[in-house]
């Protein structure tokens, strides 16, 4: 048994990082200290001067660990790394950071591509973002690919006889695979795209304007119109470019918005003196987390994970640890000087005032939205309480669906909602293993058994149990699910979402066949319809990906010695499998990588 009082006496009077843990051994808070002895002891003194958040956290502390460091800077770096690793419940965190998309330029390839990603790696590639608007990311990538005719395929090698894809034939790619474009020439297009992504858009718009005018003068009006649309798209992407500063510097502004438990941070980016972007990031924070906690943690987490650190970061109020955080950011990028400050006069003060006014309007909008969501949540919980017969502040809903094609590639899907919000990190997919043919009931039972078996085994990914299960289907699906729950000694209500002839959810059905009509319950009707569409979409997406992956398999995969690489080489060299079937040993051996033994195996297989 861990004795907190005894271990407090052993704390050293040195800088370091401490980790508070609950009775399950999970890290619930990570902090740094100049003196571990003084800082950690403060948590276990009189609670009179502590915030509600700290009192709640202390009530859950069962033990603590600490790691000593040589300096406060070492402690700060270690604290950041441990917060990323554990995402503790009581730390201020960037919420759901993995859901933010980025634009990735694959500079580690001979012919780089511009693609969307949600994973940042130290792999020599260049990343831009994160962006809170996935639609804007898609638009930017599409625009750059079209204008510069960049390579879109993931292929890195192009054997002799490689056939260009459709993008080349419709003039959407320069045809790297044909050998017509040198690396040096191609790199000029990538450099131009990177410049645009960095916020310097004037050069690209000028280029587009010149092309448009040239086509117009040549009376090629369709081409001119196409470039006119490109210009409009480029300007739309940079539509937040509202302020021009005299010195034309690159800097960021970090402004808090919202109040209470719904706190966010707005990041304004300024490139070449122009405000070129605005992104909003939700924060996991409590009402009593102060300004320094919110903004300081955002800056540390955001710039240590993503993005290039600018030379200047403007804030609305002074940060207590500004100098320490500056040194930390400078250590992330050697040779860069960083300054975090509140401008007092001139262009930067005017820029900050503009950002603060903008953030003020966002706060009003955010508060109205929060109020509306709270009202809808309250109404929904009342509706669910009436239907389920028990009252909770928040209901965890799990919904399940099966998807297959005539019993082939059968998969199951589970989606999770916490009241109105989908909890996508808890979504799960199942490849059905024990059921053959189109047996939805049997497949459903296998999926439920595996899901709750994992929960009973203590798997943290399945530990949270639902308050109610909504099946995509009627009484048959409900009774099938109930049999599994009874066998596993679980008491969870199950309802089916029955559809009408137009495939809309018309009623909730229990195992006895009793129906709760939704026509007079508009909120519940819309809610169930949303869940049903989501679980159906999730199941179909998984089934399609699995089915398409299996469809890629060719009859060639059945031949000894022919793996994916040789199979693809054969399919690239010959117009069809029929041509491979009729080819001679000599013709087959013309394909890179195909040996005489492979060629003979192919002939023997088809004969």
Secondary structure, 3 states (H helix, E strand, C coil): CCCHHHHHHCCCCCCEEEEEECCCCCEEEEEEECCHHHHHHHCCCCHHHCCHHHHHHHCCCCEEEEEECCCHHHHHHHHHHHHHHHCCCCCCEECCHHHCEEEEECCCCCCCCEEEECCCCCCCCEEEEEECCHHHHHHHHHHHHHHHCCCCCCCCCCCCCCCCCHHHHCCCCCCHHHCCCCHHHHHHHHHHHHHHHCCCCHHHHHHHHHHHHHHHHCCCHHHHHHHHHHHHHHHHHCCCCCCECCCCCCEEEEEEEEECCEEEEEEEEEECCEEEEEEEEEEECCCCCCHHHHHHHHHHHHHHHCCCCCCEEEECCCCCCHHHHHHHHHHHCCCCCCEEECCCCHHHHHHHHHHHHHHHHHHHHHHHHHHHHHHHHHHHHHHHHHHHCCCCCCCEEEEEEEEEECCEEEEEEEEEEECCEECHHHCEEEECCCCCCCCHHHHHHHHHHHHHHHHHCCCHHHCCCCCEEEECCCHHHHHHHHHHHHHCCCCCEEEEEEECCCCCEEEEECCCCCEEECCCCHHHHHHHHHHHHHHHHHHHHHHHHHHHHHHHCCHHHHCCCCCHHHHHHHHHHCCCHHHHHHCCHHHHHCCCCCCHHHHHHHHHHHC
